[in-house]
Amino acid sequence: MIQEKFIESGRTERSTVLNADLVIVGGGMSGVCAALTAAREGVQVVLVQDRPVLGGNASSEVRLWILGATSHMGNNNRWSREGGVIDEILLENVYRNKEGNPLILDTILLEKIHEEPNITLLLNTAVYGVEKTSARKVSMLRAFCSQNSTQYELKAPLFCDASGDGIVAFLAGASFRMGAEPAHEFDEGFAPDVEDYGELLGHSIYFYTKDIGQPVNFVAPSFALQNAGELPRIRNYQLQNDGCRLWWVEYGGRMDTIHQSEEIKWELWKVVYGIWHHVKNSGEFPEAENLTLEWVGTIPGKRESRRFIGDYILNQRDVVEQRTYADAVAYGGWSLDLHPADGIYSDKMGCNQWHSKGVYQIPYRCYYSKDIENLFLAGRIISASHVAFGSSRVMATCAHGAQAVGMAAAICHQQGVMPSHLLLPDRMQELQQRLNERGQSIPGVPLADEKNLVHQAQVKASSTYQLNELPYDGPWTSLGDGSAQMLPLRAGTNYQYRLLVHANEATTLVAELRISEKPENYTPEITLRQLKIELSSGEQYITLNFERELEVDQYAFITLLRNEQIQVKSSRQRVTGVLSVFNTINKAVSNYGKQEPPEGLGIDAFEFWIPKRRPDGHNLAMQTSPALKAFSVGDLTNGFTRPYQRSNAWVANPLDANPTLEFQWEQPQTIKTIQLHFDTDFDHPLESSLLGHPESVMPFCVKEYTLYDGNGKVLYQEQNNHQTINRITLDEVVTTEQITLELNHPSADVPAALFAVYFYSK
């Protein structure tokens, strides 16, 4: 029993001091990915989260799906899913949770952090104070946990603010912006008219419904909005609108989205319960009779508040023009996506999305404060204009940049320097290389790792795939939409293509050979040659000879324009780096087949050619002459670990019953660590909640493989792989002149493939 006498001066809460190498504030996807990246590099991390679970807007408290450059497969950014830790998390989530239950994602994030010995996690802990040793250097944070009544003093040489509202940067006095810049400041044609459109994006609260098989009554609480049926956006509501599909239930863009957040939440509750009252009791939705309101968010998903200033401010022209930077450490690809500030009460379109022709680089200078020398920035608060923020704010993009922060913090810790010091060329190259080794895949920055012993090895393959035929064994695909086969063509070669088509009547097929203006893009904007093929009624083979050679290696589009009278035979075979796309729409991301911006907006006009989700989206069946040789062992060492201008992968012959790679050295090598980069379909977005996915393991992924030394001894065997990167640390250092890698094909329709292999002596 504890008994204490009256104390006239009162009591203070228990206080605990924690010392670390890096303190990260904010446990959303950005904070999680920054913490895991840094901790795996040996940094002692304290991760502070003011909620009971991790994940922020992706958690079960808010339930927004994680998205980024892939944009629901609705844009022209092929193979653009963010790599590294965020990729690892999303793949693990779809493996365990392809149905998209946000509660399972909670457990995955907690497990990842819990298993990392270099991370101390503080949940339900809010930072409220900052102390500095000088005007430009933070020394300590003060935080309080409401659940254990403990005050914390968090001390470190380096800090990262990933808190969403920027509590650390704000209290430290760092310069920031909140709201929209005038168009002339950064020459941004998309900058909004703040009087009409408003300056900030609002909050959203989601809800879920459930059919219980019998009638359910609903009595609305007294605070529910009584005229929800008159809301301009109520036309968006459909009975299958659960969770993230209710993004348009938005409010607060004309308020202080930080200090009035509770008021915004109450208004959203009024709206949510008002909408449900209208659905259940207006008589307009009789099919809702058996539905009950299963879940309503208790905290809003927040889109926008402060943006802190780094040594560079990302802006619209960076996104649209895809500007390149020597200090690029991450990339984005979501549209420039702004919302009217009046949200649910606005009669304007719920969002205004404009896409770029490809992904864009984000420079490192956006990820630290220009004012506080030891403070990193991560998440939506990075240094960006309001317009560029419309793209950089989404979770996968935020998490990808946060991984760069985690690695930068590790280098700063190891070398005893501050964040801005990494701008020196040698240090920046080290940061980029270490990020790419962990799967960051910075566009235009190949991995050139001199420590990788594979560069001294002779590599032999038991077979190599040559694309001479995508078998004619798939379903017929209608040309109700334009269809195209993307192929990684080699420069200086004229290819011919033999397709099988069916015409309902005599008609003309229009075929085009298209490429992107920038070889690294996948927007088919340049037509090299058009052919018109006269078809008779019925089934027939046709040969397309465009008589054109490409000047550089890049993806080309064998394009069949829309004709509802024609079907083309497709193939069941799926191959790494080979993809079909269609000139169709995806309303979820404002894709209506073609982007046609108003004059003066500073946005490009172009067509969308997008994939279809499996089980659809078959390749177009064809024979190719000469055979396309774009999948050799040489691609294993070119520094790219996903398709980028080329397939960048070795692919085995599908008929090879035992695909094998042999790595031979002239002299014995000591090997401790082996790293393999597999194909987990970087084109698939892997949305974390609600939507669901057709597979738990990506169909291109090699699930089973074995590693042998030169004597045939098994070094490692994997029978259930579902991850992109397999980093294998051997129990003992191996000295050998040869390593053999045997792989099993993922399936009868998908040949084994590998993007990269690394051998390290330690």
Long-range contacts (C-beta under 8 A, 24 or more apart in sequence): 12-151, 13-144, 13-149, 13-150, 13-151, 14-148, 14-149, 14-150, 14-151, 15-150, 15-151, 15-152, 15-153, 16-150, 16-151, 16-152, 16-153, 17-152, 17-153, 17-155, 18-46, 18-120, 18-152, 18-153, 18-154, 18-155, 19-155, 19-156, 20-44, 20-45, 20-46, 20-120, 20-154, 20-155, 20-156, 21-45, 21-156, 21-157, 21-158, 21-409, 21-413, 22-46, 22-156, 22-158, 22-159, 22-160, 22-409, 22-413, 23-48, 23-141, 23-154, 23-155, 23-156, 23-158, 23-159, 23-160, 24-48, 24-159, 24-160, 24-162, 24-378, 25-127, 25-141, 25-159, 25-160, 25-161, 25-162, 25-163, 25-167, 25-168, 26-56, 26-161, 26-162, 26-163, 26-164, 26-378, 26-379, 27-51, 27-54, 27-55, 27-56, 27-121, 27-123, 28-54, 28-55, 28-56, 28-57, 28-58, 28-59, 28-162, 28-164, 28-379, 28-395, 28-398, 29-55, 29-56, 29-57, 29-58, 29-66, 29-86, 29-89, 29-395, 29-396, 29-398, 29-399, 29-402, 30-56, 30-162, 30-378, 30-379, 30-395, 30-398, 30-399, 30-401, 30-402, 31-56, 31-160, 31-162, 31-163, 31-378, 31-379, 31-402, 32-85, 32-89, 32-109, 32-112, 32-113, 32-399, 33-84, 33-85, 33-86, 33-89, 33-399, 33-400, 33-402, 33-403, 33-406, 34-160, 34-162, 34-376, 34-378, 34-402, 34-403, 34-405, 34-406, 34-409, 35-113, 35-116, 35-119, 35-406, 36-85, 36-112, 36-113, 36-116, 36-119, 36-406, 37-84, 37-85, 37-402, 37-403, 37-405, 37-406, 37-407, 37-410, 37-438, 38-118, 38-406, 38-407, 38-409, 38-410, 38-413, 39-116, 39-117, 39-118, 39-119, 39-406, 40-116, 40-118, 41-406, 41-407, 41-410, 41-414, 41-434, 42-118, 42-410, 42-414, 43-118, 43-406, 43-409, 43-410, 43-413, 44-118, 44-120, 45-118, 45-119, 45-120, 46-119, 46-120, 46-122, 46-154, 46-156, 47-113, 47-119, 47-120, 47-121, 47-122, 48-122, 48-125, 48-127, 48-141, 48-143, 48-152, 48-154, 49-121, 49-122, 49-123, 49-124, 49-125, 50-124, 50-125, 50-126, 50-127, 50-163, 51-123, 51-124, 51-299, 52-123, 52-124, 52-147, 53-106, 53-109, 53-110, 53-123, 54-106, 54-109, 54-110, 54-113, 54-123, 55-102, 55-105, 55-106, 55-109, 56-164, 56-395, 57-301, 57-302, 57-395, 58-102, 58-105, 58-395, 58-688, 58-689, 59-102, 59-105, 59-106, 59-109, 60-102, 60-103, 60-105, 60-106, 61-297, 61-298, 61-299, 62-206, 62-297, 62-299, 62-300, 62-301, 63-102, 63-206, 63-208, 63-243, 63-244, 63-297, 63-689, 63-690, 64-206, 64-244, 64-247, 64-301, 64-395, 64-689, 65-100, 65-244, 65-687, 65-688, 65-689, 65-690, 65-691, 66-90, 66-395, 66-396, 66-399, 66-686, 66-687, 66-688, 66-689, 67-334, 67-394, 67-395, 67-396, 67-685, 67-687, 68-332, 68-333, 68-334, 68-394, 68-395, 68-396, 68-397, 68-399, 68-400, 68-685, 69-331, 69-332, 69-333, 69-334, 69-359, 69-396, 69-397, 70-333, 70-396, 70-683, 70-684, 70-685, 71-333, 71-334, 71-335, 71-355, 71-589, 71-685, 72-586, 72-588, 72-589, 72-685, 72-687, 73-586, 73-610, 73-611, 73-613, 73-683, 73-684, 73-685, 74-586, 74-588, 74-589, 74-591, 74-608, 74-610, 75-333, 75-335, 75-355, 75-589, 75-591, 75-608, 75-610, 76-355, 76-357, 76-358, 76-521, 76-522, 76-523, 76-606, 76-608, 76-609, 76-610, 77-333, 77-358, 77-359, 77-522, 78-486, 78-522, 78-555, 78-579, 78-581, 78-611, 78-643, 78-683, 79-642, 79-643, 79-644, 79-682, 79-683, 80-331, 80-333, 80-359, 80-682, 80-683, 81-396, 81-682, 81-683, 81-684, 81-685, 81-686, 82-331, 82-396, 82-397, 82-399, 82-400, 83-400, 83-439, 83-440, 83-441, 83-641, 83-642, 83-682, 83-724, 84-400, 84-403, 84-435, 84-438, 84-439, 84-440, 84-441, 85-399, 85-403, 85-406, 85-438, 86-396, 86-399, 86-400, 86-403, 87-439, 87-680, 87-724, 88-439, 88-723, 88-724, 88-725, 90-396, 90-686, 90-688, 91-680, 91-686, 91-698, 91-722, 91-723, 91-724, 92-722, 92-723, 93-686, 93-688, 94-686, 94-693, 94-695, 94-696, 95-696, 95-697, 95-722, 96-696, 98-692, 98-693, 98-694, 98-695, 98-696, 99-692, 100-687, 100-688, 100-689, 100-690, 100-691, 100-692, 100-693, 101-689, 102-688, 102-689, 102-690, 105-688, 105-689, 122-152, 123-147, 125-152, 127-154, 127-163, 127-167, 127-168, 127-171, 128-167, 129-171, 130-168, 130-171, 130-172, 132-172, 135-173, 136-371, 136-372, 136-373, 137-372, 137-373, 137-374, 138-168, 138-172, 138-372, 138-374, 138-375, 141-168, 157-374, 157-413, 158-374, 158-376, 158-409, 158-412, 158-413, 158-419, 159-374, 159-375, 159-376, 160-375, 160-376, 160-377, 160-378, 160-402, 160-405, 160-406, 160-409, 161-308, 161-375, 161-376, 161-377, 161-378, 161-381, 162-377, 162-378, 162-379, 162-381, 162-402, 162-405, 163-379, 163-381, 164-302, 164-305, 164-379, 164-380, 164-381, 165-258, 165-302, 165-305, 165-306, 165-381, 166-305, 166-306, 166-308, 166-377, 166-381, 168-375, 169-306, 169-308, 169-369, 169-372, 169-375, 169-377, 169-381, 170-306, 172-369, 172-371, 172-372, 172-375, 173-371, 173-372, 174-308, 174-309, 174-369, 174-370, 174-371, 174-372, 174-375, 175-308, 175-309, 175-369, 175-370, 175-371, 176-306, 176-307, 176-308, 176-309, 176-381, 177-306, 177-307, 177-309, 177-386, 178-305, 178-306, 178-307, 179-386, 180-386, 180-387, 181-385, 181-386, 181-387, 185-385, 186-313, 186-315, 186-316, 186-317, 186-385, 186-387, 187-315, 187-316, 187-317, 187-602, 188-315, 188-316, 188-317, 188-385, 188-387, 188-602, 189-316, 189-600, 189-601, 189-602, 189-603, 190-316, 190-336, 190-338, 190-354, 190-387, 190-390, 190-601, 190-602, 190-603, 191-316, 191-385, 191-386, 191-387, 192-338, 192-386, 197-338, 197-340, 197-341, 197-348, 198-253, 198-254, 198-340, 198-341, 198-342, 199-253, 199-254, 199-341, 199-386, 200-252, 200-253, 200-254, 200-255, 200-257, 200-303, 200-304, 200-305, 200-341, 201-250, 201-253, 201-303, 201-304, 201-338, 201-339, 201-341, 201-390, 202-250, 202-251, 202-252, 202-253, 202-257, 202-264, 202-303, 202-339, 202-341, 202-343, 203-250, 203-251, 203-252, 203-257, 203-261, 203-264, 203-265, 203-268, 203-300, 203-301, 203-302, 203-303, 204-246, 204-247, 204-248, 204-249, 204-250, 204-251, 204-268, 204-300, 204-301, 204-303, 205-249, 205-265, 205-268, 205-269, 205-271, 205-272, 205-296, 205-297, 205-300, 205-301, 206-242, 206-243, 206-244, 206-246, 206-247, 206-249, 206-296, 206-297, 206-301, 207-242, 207-243, 207-246, 207-272, 207-276, 207-293, 207-294, 207-295, 207-296, 207-297, 208-242, 208-243, 208-293, 208-294, 208-295, 208-296, 209-239, 209-242, 209-288, 209-291, 209-292, 209-293, 209-294, 210-291, 210-292, 210-294, 211-290, 211-291, 212-290, 212-291, 212-292, 213-290, 214-290, 215-289, 215-290, 216-280, 216-289, 216-290, 216-291, 216-292, 217-280, 218-276, 218-277, 218-280, 218-281, 218-292, 218-293, 220-273, 220-274, 220-276, 220-277, 220-281, 221-273, 223-266, 223-269, 223-270, 223-273, 224-270, 224-273, 224-274, 224-276, 224-277, 225-270, 225-271, 225-273, 225-274, 225-275, 225-277, 226-274, 226-277, 227-274, 228-271, 228-274, 228-275, 228-277, 228-278, 229-278, 229-282, 229-284, 231-271, 231-275, 231-344, 231-345, 232-344, 232-345, 232-346, 232-347, 233-344, 233-346, 233-350, 234-275, 234-278, 236-350, 237-275, 237-279, 239-279, 239-285, 239-287, 239-288, 239-291, 242-690, 243-689, 243-690, 244-689, 244-690, 244-691, 245-690, 247-350, 247-351, 248-343, 248-344, 248-350, 248-351, 249-275, 249-344, 250-303, 250-339, 250-343, 250-344, 250-350, 251-343, 251-344, 251-345, 252-300, 252-343, 253-304, 253-339, 253-340, 253-341, 253-342, 253-343, 254-341, 254-342, 257-302, 257-303, 257-304, 257-305, 258-305, 258-306, 261-300, 261-302, 264-300, 265-299, 265-300, 268-300, 269-296, 271-344, 272-296, 303-339, 303-380, 303-393, 304-380, 304-389, 304-393, 305-380, 305-381, 306-381, 307-380, 307-381, 307-382, 307-383, 307-384, 307-385, 307-386, 307-389, 308-369, 308-377, 308-381, 308-382, 308-383, 309-369, 309-370, 309-371, 309-383, 310-365, 310-366, 310-367, 310-368, 310-369, 310-370, 310-377, 310-382, 310-383, 311-365, 311-368, 311-370, 311-383, 311-420, 311-423, 312-363, 312-365, 312-366, 312-383, 313-366, 313-383, 313-384, 313-385, 313-388, 314-362, 314-363, 314-366, 314-382, 314-383, 314-384, 314-385, 314-388, 314-389, 314-392, 315-384, 315-385, 315-387, 315-388, 316-385, 316-387, 316-388, 316-602, 317-602, 318-360, 318-361, 318-388, 319-356, 319-360, 319-388, 319-391, 320-356, 320-602, 320-603, 320-604, 322-356, 322-357, 322-358, 322-359, 322-360, 322-361, 322-518, 322-521, 323-360, 323-361, 324-361, 324-444, 325-361, 325-363, 326-425, 326-428, 327-363, 327-364, 327-365, 327-423, 327-428, 328-361, 328-362, 328-363, 328-364, 328-432, 328-442, 328-443, 328-444, 328-445, 329-362, 329-363, 329-364, 329-367, 329-401, 329-404, 329-408, 329-431, 329-432, 329-435, 329-440, 329-442, 330-361, 330-362, 330-397, 330-400, 330-401, 330-403, 330-404, 330-440, 330-442, 331-359, 331-360, 331-361, 331-362, 331-397, 331-400, 331-442, 331-443, 332-359, 332-360, 332-362, 332-391, 332-392, 332-397, 333-358, 333-359, 333-360, 333-391, 333-397, 334-391, 334-392, 334-393, 334-394, 334-397, 335-390, 335-391, 335-589, 335-590, 336-387, 336-388, 336-390, 336-391, 336-603, 337-390, 337-391, 337-394, 338-386, 338-387, 338-390, 351-590, 352-590, 353-589, 353-590, 354-590, 354-595, 354-597, 354-601, 354-603, 355-589, 355-590, 355-591, 355-595, 355-608, 356-604, 357-516, 357-517, 357-518, 357-521, 357-523, 357-525, 357-604, 357-606, 358-516, 358-518, 358-520, 358-521, 358-522, 358-523, 359-443, 361-442, 361-443, 361-444, 362-392, 362-397, 362-401, 364-404, 364-408, 364-422, 364-423, 364-428, 364-431, 365-423, 366-401, 367-401, 367-404, 367-405, 367-408, 367-419, 368-408, 368-419, 368-420, 373-418, 373-419, 373-420, 374-418, 374-419, 375-419, 376-405, 376-408, 376-409, 376-419, 377-405, 378-402, 378-405, 400-440, 403-435, 403-438, 403-440, 404-431, 404-435, 404-440, 407-431, 407-434, 407-435, 407-438, 410-434, 436-639, 436-641, 437-675, 437-758, 438-725, 439-641, 439-677, 439-724, 439-725, 441-640, 441-641, 441-642, 441-644, 443-520, 443-644, 444-520, 446-638, 446-639, 446-640, 447-639, 447-640, 447-641, 447-756, 448-639, 449-758, 451-760, 451-761, 452-637, 452-758, 452-759, 452-760, 453-665, 453-669, 453-671, 453-759, 453-760, 453-761, 454-636, 454-637, 454-663, 454-757, 454-758, 454-759, 455-637, 456-665, 456-666, 456-669, 457-663, 457-664, 457-665, 457-759, 458-663, 458-664, 458-665, 459-633, 459-636, 459-637, 459-661, 459-662, 459-663, 459-664, 460-633, 460-661, 460-662, 460-664, 461-633, 461-650, 461-652, 461-659, 461-660, 461-661, 461-662, 462-652, 462-656, 462-658, 462-659, 462-660, 462-661, 463-652, 463-653, 463-655, 463-656, 463-659, 464-629, 464-631, 464-632, 464-633, 464-650, 464-651, 464-652, 464-653, 465-575, 465-631, 465-651, 465-652, 465-653, 465-654, 465-751, 466-627, 466-628, 466-629, 466-631, 466-653, 467-575, 467-578, 467-624, 467-627, 467-628, 467-630, 467-631, 468-623, 468-624, 468-625, 468-626, 468-627, 468-628, 469-622, 469-623, 469-624, 470-571, 470-573, 470-575, 470-578, 470-619, 470-620, 470-621, 470-622, 471-571, 471-572, 471-573, 471-621, 472-500, 472-569, 472-571, 472-621, 473-571, 473-572, 473-573, 473-621, 474-569, 474-570, 474-571, 474-572, 474-618, 474-619, 474-621, 475-570, 475-618, 476-502, 476-567, 476-568, 476-569, 476-570, 477-567, 477-568, 477-569, 477-570, 477-618, 477-620, 478-564, 478-566, 478-567, 479-509, 479-560, 479-561, 479-562, 479-563, 479-564, 479-565, 479-566, 479-567, 479-568, 480-562, 480-564, 481-562, 481-582, 481-583, 481-584, 482-559, 482-560, 482-561, 482-562, 482-582, 482-583, 482-609, 483-559, 483-560, 483-568, 483-580, 483-581, 483-582, 483-583, 483-620, 484-514, 484-524, 484-557, 484-558, 484-559, 484-560, 484-580, 484-581, 484-582, 484-583, 484-609, 484-620, 485-557, 485-558, 485-578, 485-579, 485-580, 485-619, 485-620, 485-622, 486-522, 486-555, 486-556, 486-557, 486-578, 486-579, 486-580, 486-581, 487-555, 487-556, 487-558, 487-578, 487-624, 487-628, 487-630, 488-553, 488-554, 488-555, 488-577, 488-578, 488-628, 488-630, 488-643, 488-645, 488-646, 488-647, 489-550, 489-553, 489-554, 489-555, 489-556, 489-628, 489-630, 490-550, 490-553, 490-628, 490-629, 490-630, 491-549, 491-550, 491-551, 491-552, 491-553, 492-549, 492-550, 493-549, 493-550, 493-626, 494-545, 494-546, 494-547, 494-548, 494-549, 495-546, 495-624, 495-625, 495-626, 495-628, 496-543, 496-544, 496-545, 496-624, 496-625, 497-543, 497-544, 497-558, 497-622, 497-623, 497-624, 497-625, 498-541, 498-542, 498-543, 498-544, 498-622, 498-623, 498-624, 498-625, 499-541, 499-542, 499-543, 499-544, 499-568, 499-569, 499-620, 499-621, 499-622, 500-539, 500-540, 500-541, 500-568, 500-569, 500-621, 501-535, 501-539, 501-540, 501-541, 501-542, 501-566, 501-567, 501-568, 501-569, 502-538, 502-539, 502-540, 502-566, 502-567, 502-568, 502-569, 503-535, 503-536, 503-537, 503-538, 503-540, 503-565, 503-566, 504-537, 504-565, 504-566, 505-537, 505-565, 506-534, 506-535, 506-536, 506-537, 507-535, 507-563, 507-565, 507-566, 508-532, 508-533, 508-534, 508-535, 508-563, 509-533, 509-535, 509-542, 509-560, 509-561, 509-563, 509-566, 510-560, 510-561, 510-563, 511-544, 511-558, 511-559, 511-560, 511-561, 512-557, 512-559, 512-561, 513-546, 513-548, 513-556, 513-557, 513-558, 513-559, 514-556, 514-557, 514-559, 515-550, 515-554, 515-555, 515-556, 515-557, 516-554, 516-555, 519-552, 519-553, 519-554, 519-645, 520-554, 520-644, 520-645, 522-555, 522-581, 522-609, 523-606, 523-607, 523-609, 524-557, 524-559, 524-607, 524-609, 525-606, 525-607, 535-566, 552-645, 553-645, 553-646, 554-645, 554-646, 555-643, 555-645, 557-581, 557-609, 558-620, 558-622, 559-609, 560-620, 568-620, 568-621, 569-620, 569-621, 570-618, 570-619, 570-620, 570-621, 571-618, 571-619, 571-620, 571-621, 571-622, 572-618, 572-749, 573-619, 573-654, 573-749, 573-750, 574-618, 574-619, 574-699, 574-700, 574-749, 574-750, 575-619, 575-631, 575-651, 575-750, 575-751, 575-753, 576-631, 576-643, 576-647, 576-649, 576-651, 576-679, 576-700, 576-751, 576-753, 577-630, 577-631, 577-643, 577-646, 577-647, 577-648, 577-649, 577-651, 577-753, 578-619, 578-647, 579-611, 579-617, 579-619, 579-683, 580-611, 580-612, 580-617, 580-618, 580-619, 580-620, 581-609, 581-610, 581-611, 582-609, 582-610, 582-611, 582-612, 583-607, 583-608, 583-609, 584-608, 584-610, 584-612, 586-610, 611-683, 613-684, 613-694, 614-684, 614-694, 614-695, 614-699, 615-694, 631-753, 633-661, 635-755, 636-661, 636-754, 636-755, 636-756, 636-757, 637-756, 640-755, 641-677, 641-755, 641-756, 642-682, 642-755, 643-682, 648-755, 649-679, 649-753, 649-754, 649-755, 650-753, 650-754, 651-751, 651-752, 651-753, 652-743, 652-745, 652-751, 652-752, 652-753, 653-751, 654-745, 654-748, 654-751, 656-751, 658-742, 659-742, 659-743, 659-744, 659-745, 659-751, 659-752, 660-740, 660-741, 660-742, 660-743, 661-740, 661-741, 661-743, 661-754, 661-757, 662-738, 662-739, 662-740, 662-741, 663-738, 663-739, 663-740, 663-741, 663-757, 663-759, 664-737, 664-738, 665-737, 665-738, 666-737, 667-737, 668-735, 668-736, 668-737, 669-735, 669-736, 669-737, 669-759, 669-761, 670-733, 670-734, 670-735, 670-761, 671-730, 671-733, 671-734, 671-735, 671-736, 671-739, 671-759, 671-760, 671-761, 672-729, 672-730, 672-733, 672-734, 672-760, 672-761, 672-762, 673-727, 673-728, 673-729, 673-730, 673-758, 673-759, 673-760, 673-762, 674-707, 674-715, 674-716, 674-727, 674-728, 674-730, 674-739, 674-757, 674-758, 674-759, 674-760, 675-725, 675-726, 675-727, 675-728, 675-756, 675-757, 675-758, 675-760, 676-705, 676-725, 676-726, 676-728, 676-741, 676-754, 676-756, 676-757, 676-758, 677-724, 677-725, 677-754, 677-755, 677-756, 677-757, 678-702, 678-721, 678-723, 678-724, 678-725, 678-726, 678-753, 678-754, 678-755, 679-724, 679-753, 679-754, 679-755, 680-722, 680-723, 680-724, 696-722, 697-722, 698-722, 699-746, 699-747, 699-749, 699-750, 700-746, 700-750, 700-753, 701-746, 702-743, 702-744, 702-745, 702-746, 702-752, 702-753, 702-754, 703-744, 703-746, 704-743, 704-744, 705-741, 705-742, 705-743, 705-744, 706-741, 706-742, 707-739, 707-740, 707-741, 708-739, 708-740, 708-741, 708-742, 709-734, 709-736, 709-738, 709-739, 709-740, 710-736, 710-737, 710-738, 710-739, 710-740, 711-736, 712-740, 715-739, 733-761
